[in-house]
Amino acid sequence: METKGRSRHFIYTDWILTETQFDPDQLHSKETVFTIGNGYLGTRGSFEEGYPSALPTTFIHGVYDDVPVVYTELVNCPDWLPLVVMVNGERFRLDQGEILQYERRLNLRQGLLCRSVRWRSPSGKTIDFYFERFVSFADQHVLAQRCQLTPVDFDGVIEVQGSINGYTENQGFNHWVGLDQGKTDEGIWLQRRTRNSQIELGIAAKMTISGAEASLQVSTAPGYPTLSMTFLAKAQQTVTVEKFVTIFTSREVETPVAAAKEKLAYLPDYAKLLKASEQAWQEVWQQCDIVIEGDGTAAFAVRYNLFELLIASPQHDDKVSIPAKTLSGFGYRGHIFWDTEIFMLPFFLFTQPTIAKNLLSYRWHTLPGARRKASHYGYKGAMFSWESAATGDEVTPRWSLPTDFYGEDVRIWCRDREIHINADIPYAVWNYWQATGDDEWMEKYGAEIILDAAIFWSSRVEFNSESQKYEIRGVIGTDEYHEFVHNNTFTNRMVQWHLEKAMAVYDWLAHKYPQRTRELEDKLQLSSELQNHWQDIIAKILLFYDSSTELIEQFEGFFQLEDINLADYQDRDRSMQAILGIEKINKYQVLKQPDVLMLLYLMRGYLDFPYSQKALQTNWDYYAPRTDITYGSSLGPAVHAILASDLNISTEAYKLFMQAAMVDLEDNRGNTADGIHGATAGGVWQAVIFGFGGIQFKENRPVANPHLPANWTRLKFKLHWQGLWYDFDLCGEVGIGHGVWGDEETRGQGDKETRGITNAQSAIPNAQSPMPNPQSATPNSNIQGVIFDLDGVLTDTAELHYQAWQKLADEEGIPFNRVANEALRGVSRRASLMLIIGNRRYSEEQIQEMMERKNRYYVELLKNMTCDDLLPGAIALLDELRQAGIKIAIGSASKNARTVIERLGIADKVDAIADGYSVKQPKPAPDLFLYAAKLLGTEPAQSVVVEDAAAGIEAALAAGMWAVGIGPVERVGAAHVVLPSLAGVKWADIRSQLHNSKK
């Protein structure tokens, strides 16, 4: 299915994001959206040839350097992208000449970024460009580019310059010192070192050419080594230039330049590098992919968010973590927040546990910085920084500096007061241990994190002798609109929970690893007195909780603040803090993001206090209307979506989920240019799995209690738990989930018992399903809706389908012709492929690849479709139906139906679209037409189907609908009415014939 993003010129298909038009005003946000990476580095989607004001950026994990005000930041590394093309002396650039055609595609399955441009130079030369790039997912130090050039209407001299740009900056700040550069038999290399952190970087590059004879020149201009190839190009002949880059830093090897040059010398060709990378991606997607059927936009958006997490996740480094803006932008300077542990980590925990371990190990490595922070503030133990980088020291800026000459500096209090992170990290550590049973890591690393952070709390709490309660005063909760509060319930309850788990870990460690216990007792000064203190805090910490109503007060005095009705501000385009001001908003009951509800969400997994269904309902009713969910924090919508799903507020849950899922694709907060919203991406995964999938862990296994959105017909995913993989295939309120194989690297214990329905192959009607039960009643004459098939009815894409299938069959060496193509009419893409390949054996991965390849060929052919491709009579009949008040739907098995409709220019003439993504069972099952009728709000017996395929007629009759067949009687004779075409057909004629057929 293809859907278009609003004003972003995007088309979404299963795995591919396509940009159809270049908009300079969206340059920086699109650079973020088209970021590629491999967990070692991330490169923004800047153009190879450059563009005025572009921000070409490559970040490498752990490469930080000092900078004023914000202390340290991820460094923009030397740019490996530059490919300058001179066409008869004129430089190719999108801000000059004329763009005749443009398309950019990001293939999530392959990690491949492509761009096609037809460009006319200022002097009138027309040339086609095809750019391709990837960073290897199989070898983190290898990067590659391909540029294919095809002159359209001229012969001429073309020069391609491939460079390494050593003069990259962080928005005006240069972190690099040039050390050396040079050339070898293989190409060029550059050596740089950061100014303060003294991290050395080595990068090397080479180029190859095919399709033309070219001379090679090397330029070693300081800081900008370049390889140049010049050749004579002929019209309609394609020349391919490939550029290979290797990169290392002193964080991994002692001599980065030598390592880069050596790897460059032994690289295989481009095709082999790409294949290795694709195979690595395939292995990861087999574990991580989420299949959503019935909602093409959501299906792609979820995969996109997972892709952004995967390309930022350190696979081989446990001394780094994922920044809030991943490796995709300058926002937050590459600093690491609680976002990683609470929002991003669950995705890795249940699909890539080794990466989850790396992320948590980073916190162990940075414990010295957390201890320094605690000591600075006069406390004991480890006090984790609100914003962390290489060392774990606090790097939250004290002040936010205005861009206005006369603006006021704004004090940032999070570094001093937002201390709930000191319980959030142990919460994540505990979850990792429960999910993996990794006792070895817990003994060496996790226990120390939990215990040392607990020591901090024993020195941070204050005992109120009057109330005989422990208090934590002067904090910021998760809701950052209130900057100085006492006894925030989220913080206090998380502290209580943390200390409970610290007691349990201490006991477990003493029993199982007495030597390690003694080491930590000496190192951390653990004692029985400290344990008693923890126990006292657990028993006496102050919590504002009404046991009769289960309403929780967010912090001391919150209910006394002035109330506010956010509905009065529904037309705003900015946050409530921007409207009311920093000082004033502290006096109102308005939240930046969930606070009490966030606590309930974190306690939900363990059904722990204060979570209960009543507490959730009560506090949702109170706090959700007071939360600035649209313009407050991007962390809020996904959490609200999960809780709304729990409360069966399905429409609201889906709306909130899509708000989160599309945050960067649609740039709906206007700050995507700063980088990907990493926490939101993690929240999207949680919303799908824990919200709509309803996953909970019972009897030491994951169990699904699904409540899918109305238009989702299937949700399929895998979870890793206690050494086993569990498959889930959910449909409405039913599904399967069973452990299928063990993992030798972790504890191989678990239960393989199937949970739920053991066979979910057929459509199962239920209260949440968008598909009604098939009707056995005879159609009646009170017709309210007409459902049209596309192909062969409104337009003729059969020839395009045939050409695409023929090309695929030829490539695979499978006999195929127009006669065989007739059997594919009205049949789904998968079913068509099964008919073509017959008894030939292919793996599921090969089948998926072939379906995508055929679809790619078909989509290419669709590009030339216009309204002129409508069949005779189609527009006239559609207009007549609208004038008669008859509702119109499209019911097509094609997953490209929406694209066809838009190309034909009839999107405004139809009320609903049911396509190949809408239902699980294709024609001749009635599901597609039943779903279309449901979208129209018409009964099946009041609906007419217009079809040209036997399978479609059979489906219509099975649905209890009227059937109008277009084509020969031999094919559609089972229909109530058979017409040769729609040419000259009037609605009154159809109604009359249907009435006569009933008689």
TORFIGU-810618 format. One record per residue (C-alpha): residue in one letter; x, y, z. Coordinates in steps of 0.001 Angstrom, whole numbers, padded with zeros to 6 digits, always signed. Layout:
# TORFIGU-810618
AXYZ...
This chain:
# TORFIGU-810618
M+000000+000000+000000E+001183+003494-000750T+000094+006505+001256K+001245+010084+000938G+002634+012180+003770R+000982+015566+004147S+002945+018300+002371R+006151+016306+002818H+006043+014805-000707F+006404+011336+000804I+005007+008003-000324Y+005098+005117+002151T+005228+001504+001006D+005996-001652+002979W+009694-000976+003426I+010458+002062+001302L+010112+005768+001960T+009924+007714-001303E+010312+011464-001632T+008768+012633-004912Q+009708+016306-004926F+012630+018370-003657D+011614+021204-001326P+014515+023433-000210D+012450+024686+002738Q+012494+021163+004180L+016191+020582+003510H+017339+020140+007111S+014397+018063+008344K+014736+015756+005342E+018465+015396+006071T+017392+013979+009421V+014699+011719+007971F+017087+010193+005428T+019835+009451+007955I+021552+006089+007510G+023829+004289+009969N+025073+001006+011365G+025337+001422+015138Y+028894+002735+014891L+028161+005905+012972G+025249+007823+011527T+025282+010025+008420R+022558+012579+007733G+020837+012559+004360S+022725+015444+002764F+023253+015475-000981E+026505+014153-002410E+026939+017236-004586G+026164+019628-001720Y+023543+022352-001371P+023644+025879+000085S+023042+025839+003876A+023125+022026+003995L+024369+020336+007177P+026395+017313+006035T+027044+015407+009226T+028512+012116+010351F+028562+011256+014046I+030579+008364+015477H+029590+006925+018844G+031821+008119+021661V+033656+010816+019686Y+032982+013773+021996D+034935+016973+022423D+034739+019973+024739V+032675+023003+023791P+031578+026131+025708V+028244+026288+027562V+027133+022692+026868Y+030449+021210+028076T+030839+018486+025478E+029202+017371+022256L+029344+014649+019647V+031758+015812+016981N+030821+016173+013331C+033399+013905+011709P+035053+014432+008296D+032461+014264+005538W+032805+011162+003347L+029980+012063+000960P+031327+014703-001480L+030860+013684-005129V+031039+016722-007361V+030034+016210-011003M+031054+018651-013740V+029030+018366-016969N+030860+020086-019813G+032335+022457-017240E+029044+023129-015421R+028666+021854-011876F+025661+019679-011131R+023693+021233-008271L+019993+021381-007517D+019931+025131-006913Q+021000+025755-010519G+019774+024434-013829E+016390+022705-013948I+015144+019624-012090L+013056+017640-014572Q+012541+014532-012434Y+013384+013804-008810E+012945+010861-006482R+014722+009821-003301R+014164+006432-001634L+015178+004979+001704N+014949+001188+001761L+014610+000141+005387R+015032-003551+004680Q+018432-003001+003045G+019634+000173+004786L+020060+001682+001330L+019547+005338+000349C+018991+006095-003361R+018238+009211-005381S+017271+009639-009049V+017464+013036-010725R+016976+014160-014299W+018709+017521-014549R+019050+020069-017303S+022164+022197-017015P+022031+025981-017469S+023341+025470-021009G+020606+022936-021816K+022366+019567-021407T+020037+016888-019968I+021500+014107-017841D+020163+011374-015559F+021803+010783-012182Y+021319+007802-009918F+023006+008022-006510E+023180+005179-004017R+024867+004925-000625F+025033+002630+002378V+027023+002174+005536S+027745-001492+005944F+025735-003291+008596A+028155-006210+008248D+031366-004197+008792Q+030914-001004+010776H+034045+000626+009340V+033002+000386+005665L+030966+002949+003712A+030128+002969+000001Q+028610+005167-002684R+027577+004654-006274C+026843+007282-008911Q+025453+006349-012313L+025413+009045-015008T+023510+008817-018300P+023594+011746-020728V+020164+012034-022347D+020707+014359-025285F+024403+015081-025633D+027927+013747-025852G+030379+015574-023622V+033130+015637-021054I+032184+014729-017489E+034396+015000-014446V+033591+013306-011125Q+035423+014475-008006G+035249+012230-004944S+036568+013879-001790I+036980+013688+001950N+036082+016992+003567G+038127+017531+006714Y+036638+020966+007447T+033344+019874+008964E+031961+021910+011846N+029428+021651+014629Q+027251+024596+013614G+030221+026939+013381F+032524+025278+015912N+035535+023343+014585H+036687+020454+016773W+039400+019045+014503V+043138+019543+014231G+044746+018391+010981L+047568+015907+011486D+048377+014474+008085Q+046990+013306+004758G+048222+011620+001625K+047687+009230-001259T+048396+005560-001838D+048033+003136-004706E+044491+002607-003488G+043428+006240-003134I+043541+009003-000514W+043557+009271+003264L+043144+011893+005982Q+044235+012012+009624R+042506+014262+012172R+042429+014628+015983T+039898+016320+018250R+041207+019430+019968N+040603+018525+023602S+039561+014891+023945Q+042504+013902+021717I+040575+011271+019788E+042360+010446+016541L+040475+009605+013354G+041721+007978+010157I+039663+007865+006977A+040614+006508+003538A+038835+006416+000170K+039157+005081-003357M+037074+005252-006546T+036426+002960-009502I+034712+003547-012837S+032976+001303-015360G+031349+002112-018679A+034018+004544-019849E+037747+005049-019994A+038836+007687-017507S+042002+009357-016349L+042526+009517-012569Q+044032+012474-010794V+044746+012962-007105S+044619+016332-005382T+045918+016683-001837A+044653+020158-001034P+045090+020623+002739G+042212+019011+004600Y+040383+018092+001396P+042009+015200-000487T+040227+014479-003767L+040125+011816-006467S+039086+013077-009915M+037990+011065-012929T+037423+012655-016334F+035836+010846-019274L+033984+011344-022526A+030309+010450-022062K+027992+009479-024899A+024250+010001-025073Q+022150+007135-023663Q+025210+005337-022307T+025550+004859-018537V+028810+005320-016673T+029099+004048-013094V+031426+005547-010492E+031828+003812-007145K+033468+005293-004068F+034640+003194-001112V+035455+004651+002304T+036901+003140+005483I+037025+004888+008846F+038490+004161+012291T+039160+006114+015483S+041600+005683+018336R+038692+004503+020479E+038927+001148+018649V+042508+000865+017360E+045888+002391+018156T+046624+003566+014592P+043387+004585+012839V+044999+005670+009565A+046880+002395+009153A+043709+000434+009923A+041700+002460+007390K+044284+002065+004632E+044676-001654+005247K+040935-002351+005183L+040515-000233+002046A+043185-002254+000251Y+041366-005554+000765L+037738-004537+000211P+035678-006703-002153D+033638-005064-004915Y+030542-002932-004381A+028054-005708-005089K+029608-008043-002519L+029781-005308+000109L+026134-004441-000455K+025074-008093-000337A+026915-008645+002959S+025253-005590+004424E+021822-006668+003199Q+022296-010115+004733A+023219-008545+008068W+020101-006396+007891Q+018016-009442+007002E+019175-011272+010126V+018269-008322+012335W+014860-007776+010737Q+014026-011459+011207Q+014124-010782+014934C+012882-007193+015086D+010279-006774+012372I+006679-005982+013175V+004050-006908+010590I+000900-004789+010564E-001823-005530+008033G-004720-003233+007278D-002878+000051+007856G-000071+000767+005410T+000942+004097+006934A+001268+002652+010431A+003067-000419+009092F+005746+001696+007448A+005963+004228+010283V+006628+001497+012853R+009372-000019+010719Y+010851+003434+010164N+011045+004112+013902L+012663+000721+014510F+015150+001409+011718E+016156+004666+013401L+016781+002833+016666L+018768+000065+014995I+021116+002389+013101A+021979+004167+016362S+022468+001079+018523P+026055+000123+019475Q+026513-003521+018548H+030164-003840+019561D+030750-001092+022152D+029542-001085+025761K+031085+002291+026637V+028602+004348+024633S+024839+004783+024634I+022170+006192+022329P+021747+009974+022540A+018299+011548+022695K+018563+012571+019038T+020337+009323+018122L+023193+009903+015650S+021058+012032+013340G+021284+015662+014422F+022838+018342+016589G+019918+018492+019054Y+020968+018008+022686R+024578+017770+021467G+024649+013988+021519H+023882+013846+025250I+022269+010801+026837F+019119+011073+028986W+016682+008749+030751D+015153+008447+027267T+017499+005550+026556E+016708+003339+029549I+012970+003983+029831F+011869+004500+026231M+014433+002959+023866L+015855+000048+025831P+012711-002160+025964F+012835-002604+022172F+016379-003945+022408L+015694-005892+025580F+013043-008030+023885T+014582-008253+020393Q+018349-007580+020684P+019325-008328+024303T+023064-008024+023593I+022570-004407+022591A+020450-003832+025692K+023347-005161+027746N+025758-002782+025998L+023519+000200+026740L+023292-000674+030429S+026996-001451+030665Y+027619+002140+029593R+026045+003208+032890W+028432+000945+034798H+031431+002396+032975T+030260+005912+033833L+029675+005228+037543P+032827+007250+038434G+031219+010331+036899A+027988+009672+038794R+029975+009404+042028R+031719+012686+041302K+028364+014366+040828A+027028+012992+044133S+030148+014190+045932H+029864+017643+044368Y+026329+018040+045703G+027285+016682+049121Y+025690+013262+048802K+026924+009677+048923G+026841+006912+046361A+026208+007438+042659M+024049+010319+041382F+023490+009757+037687S+023663+012858+035523W+020544+014176+033856E+022597+014607+030678S+025592+012339+030271A+028299+011844+027651A+031657+010069+027625T+032501+010116+031353G+029161+010179+033126D+029773+013658+034551E+026914+016139+034422V+026834+017935+031072T+023404+019559+031243P+024024+023235+030441R+023315+025543+033369W+021849+028183+031087S+019935+028318+027841L+021209+031298+025894P+018721+033345+023849T+019085+034085+020155D+017405+037459+020746F+019954+040227+021484Y+017881+041409+024446G+016476+038079+025598E+017035+036731+029085D+019232+033743+029840V+017121+030859+031157R+018377+028732+034040I+018155+024994+033381W+017382+023284+036673C+017225+019680+035428R+020891+019068+036267D+020200+019907+039925R+016661+018721+040518E+015506+016085+037996I+016861+013200+040002H+014310+010501+039180I+016850+009238+036633N+018695+007711+039600A+015839+005241+039973D+015014+004993+036263I+018392+003431+035444P+018136+000749+038181Y+014592+000089+036938A+016049-000723+033507V+018814-002848+035031W+016250-004889+036972N+014119-005352+033838Y+017135-006596+031897W+017883-009152+034591Q+014289-010371+034719A+014039-010671+030937T+017369-012407+030330G+018287-014170+033563D+021832-012927+032931D+023264-013586+036402E+026856-013146+035242W+026287-009580+034068M+024214-008816+037139E+027010-009983+039426K+029745-008016+037657Y+027869-004871+036649G+024162-004597+037381A+024284-005110+041144E+026814-002312+041579I+024627+000100+039607I+021537-000697+041685L+023326-000632+045038D+025433+002493+044544A+022453+004450+043220A+020460+003273+046262I+023170+004642+048556F+022530+008060+047015W+018870+007944+048069S+019778+007173+051665S+021674+010475+051761R+019183+012488+049681V+015941+011835+051594E+014980+014018+054550F+013182+012712+057627N+010305+014881+058850S+010104+014237+062576E+006700+015883+062805S+005006+013655+060228Q+007377+010728+060818K+007798+010489+057025Y+010752+010575+054666E+010529+013350+052108I+012376+014322+048934R+012096+018077+048508G+013100+020472+045771V+012840+018232+042715I+011507+018154+039172G+009349+015165+038308T+008860+013841+034802D+006548+016831+034233E+009063+019600+033609Y+006525+022443+033645H+006880+022437+037446E+010508+023138+038290F+010656+023115+042081V+008276+020772+043868H+008282+018713+047031N+007532+015003+047224N+006792+014299+043602T+004930+010995+043711F+006673+009571+040665T+010071+010212+042228N+009148+009051+045723R+007489+005826+044590M+010347+005037+042194V+012791+005545+045093Q+010742+003191+047235W+010636+000625+044417H+014389+001014+043826L+015239+000421+047472E+012998-002660+047554K+014936-004088+044636A+018286-003054+046144M+017444-005095+049237A+016576-008086+047069V+019761-007763+044984Y+021916-007445+048111D+020402-010638+049543W+020724-012506+046232L+024325-011441+045799A+025291-012433+049353H+023741-015845+048889K+025080-016640+045426Y+028284-014595+045094P+029713-013989+048576Q+033131-012893+047283R+031619-010235+045020T+029436-009152+047924R+032495-008573+050098E+034163-006621+047294L+031156-004315+046975E+030763-003964+050747D+034313-002682+050913K+034052-000516+047821L+030628+001003+048516Q+030669+000799+052331L+027573-001371+052426S+026441-002456+055870S+023538-003878+057832E+022892-000366+059198L+022476+000895+055635Q+020049-001909+054867N+018023-001018+057932H+017944+002583+056757W+016698+001489+053347Q+013989-000580+055001D+012919+002403+057084I+012705+004641+054014I+010643+002018+052187A+008171+001905+055052K+007914+005639+055721I+008398+007532+052436L+005671+010084+051789L+003208+009253+048999F+000078+011297+048167Y-002406+008533+047475D-006115+008395+048333S-006869+004733+048991S-010631+005230+048633T-010580+006855+045196E-007037+005773+044195L-006438+009324+042962I-002763+010265+043251E-001599+013827+043802Q+001313+014578+041485F+003235+016417+044188E+002614+018196+047449G+000158+021037+046781F-000624+020176+043150F-004371+020104+043775Q-004167+023624+045224L-002765+025063+041983E-005046+027009+039659D-006872+024714+037281I-006914+025201+033531N-009039+023957+030648L-006760+023039+027756A-009793+022898+025471D-009792+026692+025624Y-006403+026595+023884Q-007174+023967+021252D-006286+026216+018291R-002780+026984+019551D+000399+026135+017657R+002888+026083+020538S+003331+024679+024032M+001467+025932+027079Q+004794+026971+028561A+005408+029219+025568I+001935+030730+026029L+001953+031200+029815G+005686+031647+030407I+008085+029672+032582E+007190+031324+035869K+003428+031431+035414I+003013+027841+034270N+004378+026638+037622K+001148+027933+039161Y-001234+025906+036995Q-002422+022310+036868V-001026+021710+033395L+001577+019038+032599K+004296+018912+029984Q+004101+015111+029891P+002655+012235+031929D+003888+012107+035509V+001424+010169+037663L+000385+008310+034520M+004052+007600+033761L+004371+006041+037206L+001331+003870+036576Y+002792+002778+033251L+006115+001725+034787M+004350-000142+037606R+001914-001715+035128G+004407-004339+033963Y+004698-005828+037444L+001132-004973+038514D+002854-003183+041366F+001531-000427+043637P-000104+001948+042858Y-001184+000332+039587S-004699-001061+039318Q-007388-000730+036703K-009332+001601+038973A-006259+003730+039680L-005545+003936+035965Q-009094+005027+035121T-009283+007542+037968N-005960+009168+037261W-006442+009102+033492D-009682+010994+033898Y-007925+013593+036029Y-004508+014018+034414A-004971+013257+030695P-007123+016375+030074R-004499+018471+031885T-001524+017200+029880D-000091+019265+027017I+000102+016157+024879T+000314+017936+021504Y+002997+020549+022129G+004502+019511+025452S+007006+016661+025436S+007356+014238+022546L+007678+011498+025193G+004003+011747+026110P+001851+010491+023208A+003182+006912+023094V+002698+006408+026840H-000808+007870+026691A-001544+005590+023725I-000669+002496+025772L-002784+003539+028727A-005701+004577+026518S-005496+001152+024913D-005616-000455+028361L-008771+001549+029037N-010316+000502+025702I-010358+004088+024443S-009322+002706+021085T-009902+005766+018899E-007902+008002+021226A-005187+005354+021588Y-004733+005125+017832K-004693+008906+017420L-001991+009257+020071F-000019+006371+018612M-000004+007902+015139Q+000983+011256+016611A+004066+009544+018001A+004749+007311+014998M+004696+010214+012520V+006574+012749+014656D+009594+012847+012328L+008083+011664+009067E+005569+014504+009225D+007742+016813+011349N+004651+017495+013410R+006624+019304+016129G+008656+021357+013704N+012034+020263+015130T+012929+017159+013151A+015863+019135+011724D+017519+018772+015166G+017495+014985+014902I+015296+011918+015265H+013114+011705+018398G+014782+008561+019722A+012607+008186+022805T+009468+008502+020707A+010768+005778+018384G+011165+003477+021379G+007760+004510+022677V+006192+003561+019353W+007503+000000+019727Q+006133-000157+023264A+002759+001182+022130V+002458-001570+019520I+003659-004433+021732F+002401-003505+025192G-000529-001348+024103F-002201-002854+021058G-000593-006285+021499G-001444-006212+025201I+001708-008136+026109Q+002124-008915+029791F+004429-011373+031508K+002543-014025+033397E+003735-017365+034722N+007238-016447+033505R+006235-016073+029878P+004844-013320+027641V+001098-013505+027069A-000934-011371+024650N-004248-009700+025405P-004647-007821+022120H-006931-004903+021401L-005936-003860+017905P-006994-000614+016210A-010154-001030+014180N-008372-001022+010824W-005610-003463+011810T-006371-006962+010602R-003136-008538+011777L-000224-007830+014127K+002771-010161+014038F+006040-009899+016009K+008641-011793+018047L+009821-011356+021627H+012910-012732+023331W+012326-013791+026930Q+014484-015892+029228G+016466-017429+026373L+013507-018268+024132W+011966-016578+021137Y+008181-016211+021245D+006205-015668+018032F+002941-013725+018187D+000380-013573+015397L-002608-011540+016534C-005944-010803+014927G-008376-008602+016811E-008839-010198+020209V-007206-013522+019386G-003767-014693+018380I-000966-017091+019020G+002245-016728+020935H+004610-019597+021493G+008276-020159+022231V+009935-021757+019264W+013661-021983+019899G+016309-021361+022500D+019299-019066+022548E+022559-020687+023567E+024083-017367+024613T+021616-016836+027437R+019818-018985+029924G+017819-021477+027878Q+014906-021876+030234G+011297-021097+029536D+007954-022558+028627K+007139-023502+025047E+003441-023918+025701T+001234-022227+023142R-000879-019404+024517G-004219-018495+022990I-005555-019764+019674T-003379-022392+018040N-004694-021795+014531A-005399-018256+013403Q-005315-018900+009666S-008919-018080+008872A-010612-014752+009458I-012116-014709+012943P-014909-012155+013421N-014825-010379+016768A-015914-007192+018440Q-012781-005336+017422S-012477-006652+013888P-013211-004178+011082M-014732-007058+009113P-018391-008036+009689N-019659-011558+009343P-020433-012643+005753Q-024100-012121+004977S-026212-014954+003692A-029217-012772+002982T-030252-011857-000572P-029239-008337-001675N-032061-005818-001468S-033034-002965-003743N-032224-000177-001277I-028696+000310-002622Q-026563+002687-000571G-023031+002031-001815V-021050+000909-004866I-017639-000765-004568F-015421-000668-007650D-012470-002830-008426L-009717-000783-010074D-007956-002866-012644G-010147-003667-015650V-013041-001597-014283L-011970+002035-013818T-008575+001748-015464D-006469-000885-017150T-003287-001566-015241A-003336-005178-016345E-000734-004443-019001L+001529-002806-016413H+001114-005756-014065Y+001855-008117-016913Q+005020-006238-017878A+006239-006251-014268W+005507-009970-013806Q+007077-010783-017177K+010285-008948-016238L+010473-010807-012927A+009782-014167-014580D+012463-013542-017189E+014993-012678-014491E+014155-015870-012603G+014100-018036-015744I+010440-018994-015247P+008207-019543-018316F+005440-016922-018397N+003251-015346-021079R+000036-013384-021595V-002091-016511-021460A-000681-017414-018049N-001225-013802-016972E-005002-014159-017401A-005104-016414-014326L-003786-013534-012221R-006794-011254-012670G-008151-010113-009306V-005588-012180-007433S-003310-010772-004708R+000378-010196-005332R+001450-013149-003220A-001124-015496-004726S-000072-014348-008197L+003558-015118-007457M+002607-018554-006141L+000821-019282-009414I+003846-018140-011418I+006496-020115-009525G+004356-023243-009311N+006242-026112-007667R+009608-024346-007676R+011106-024062-004200Y+011874-020648-002770S+012481-019496+000800E+010107-017025+002413E+012813-014366+002203Q+013174-014983-001541I+009421-014811-002000Q+009272-011499-000133E+012131-010140-002225M+010462-011164-005482M+007171-009564-004466E+008968-006346-003635R+010941-006487-006887K+007786-006947-008958N+006119-004125-007068R+009125-001889-007707Y+008878-002552-011432Y+005125-001903-011329V+005484+001349-009370E+008046+002567-011894L+005539+001931-014665L+002801+003722-012711K+004729+006979-012743N+003460+007799-016212M-000201+007150-015380T-002592+010128-015580C-006331+010802-015651D-006206+009966-019346D-005801+006334-018314L-009339+006131-016915L-011478+003776-018978P-014399+005193-020997G-017461+005876-018883A-015673+005697-015525I-015693+009407-014640A-019269+009904-015829L-020532+007024-013678L-018602+008163-010600D-020020+011675-010952E-023539+010350-011465L-023297+008198-008336R-022136+011128-006226Q-025026+013272-007490A-027418+010470-006574G-026045+010340-003020I-024581+006862-003452K-021413+006196-001449I-018386+005018-003435A-015539+002745-002365I-012594+001151-004075G-012113-002552-003355S-008846-003628-004917A-006446-006427-004041S-003579-004172-005125K-001292-002748-002461N-000673+000167-004812A-004341+001099-005065R-003951+004481-003402T-001161+005471-005748V-003231+004475-008777I-006207+006458-007457E-004110+009556-006964R-002429+009221-010362L-005873+008939-011955G-007042+012067-010120I-010156+010467-008582A-009220+010542-004897D-011873+013213-004272K-014551+011079-005899V-014341+008083-003548D-015377+007835+000087A-013313+004828+001130I-010468+002619-000039A-010003-001063+000811D-006793-002411-000644G-004313-005254-000380Y-003367-004148+003127S-006882-003940+004495V-007678-007608+005138K-005843-010861+005583Q-007786-013081+003166P-007709-012034-000524K-010427-012612-003086P-012344-014883-003592A-012841-014516+000172P-015488-011823+000831D-013341-009981+003389L-012172-007103+001175F-015670-006102+000076L-017109-006568+003572Y-014410-004266+004873A-015166-001687+002165A-018865-001770+003066K-018014-001271+006723L-015907+001768+005822L-018856+003172+003873G-021271+002405+006709T-023519+000343+004417E-024925-003130+004903P-023598-005812+002508A-027106-006359+001158Q-027263-002663+000235S-023960-002742-001678V-023028-003298-005315V-019645-004618-006421V-018349-003816-009919E-015684-006387-010876D-013906-007768-013914A-012459-010958-012369A-014110-014264-011546A-012515-014238-008100G-014017-010794-007461I-017502-011865-008506E-017250-014905-006250A-016147-012660-003371A-019069-010273-003913L-021625-013072-003947A-020082-014653-000845A-020468-011281+000883G-024179-011185+000072M-023781-008204-002276W-025009-007346-005757A-022417-008174-008418V-021900-006345-011720G-019406-008105-013985I-017314-006223-016539G-016058-008422-019370P-016972-011649-021138V-019694-013916-019780E-017201-016784-019716R-015287-014930-017007V-017902-012983-015016G-021124-014764-015921A-021907-015542-012294A-022658-011855-011675H-026214-010517-011401V-025518-008196-014337V-022817-008509-017016L-021621-005490-019030P-018908-005324-021696S-017529-002084-020155L-018670+001104-018395A-018739+003112-021617G-022136+004823-021903V-023474+003079-018790K-025904+005022-016586W-026637+004336-012921A-030344+004090-013686D-029615+001339-016222I-027612-000659-013681R-030348-000325-011044S-032969-001437-013521Q-030994-004508-014572L-030293-005436-010965H-034012-005123-010184N-034860-007353-013126S-032260-009929-012091K-033849-010109-008645K-037186-010907-010231
